[in-house]
């Protein structure tokens, strides 16, 4: 009886395995030896598809960014609404894979999806009348904000033990032990509050820099 054939090794399989490993154990868990073991292949066979481990991580990171919805920048949506909708989609993509965020935070480099995103945001802002320098800063500011919000949970940073927050030491943290229980409400609310503040602030700047020019 013929033995079952192993699935052919491909870039897609390698990237999927790398992203799954990052999700489960973090960036430090990824090595070509570990990936080869996960895929049931020899280490050198990975180099038929990727030159280095960082190339694999680049591809894994780009698959995450490729899930961000950029269509709002092409459908006539006003710039402020488009920026907010994109930021929510961006955060959702990163929040699904928080361990890859530190790698993504280094910038798009040569990653196609990352570069398409940067191009779409910059182009939309310039198209809306923002000077190029401001458009660049807006893209950077949004990336800082979204990446930071996806990197971790504010609410989970507090333990659920009320004795950890002695009122003699922390007179304003009497309810902090309840934050973790309401993680989604706290973290999503914080993101929405920050996003609204950013967009409103940019609206005031737009009136000064663009509309008032």
Secondary structure, DSSP 8 states (H G I E B T S, - for coil): ----------HHHHHHHHHHHHHHH-GGG--HHHHHHHHTS-HHHHTTT-SSHHHHHHHHHHHHHTTS--GGGTTT--HHHHHHHHHHHHHHHHHTTGGGHHHHTT--TT-HHHHHHHHHHHHHHHHTT--HHHHHHHHHHHHHHHHHHHH--SGGGS-S-GGGS-TTT-TT-TTGGGTGGGHHHHHHHHHHHHHHHHHHHHHHHHIIIIIT-
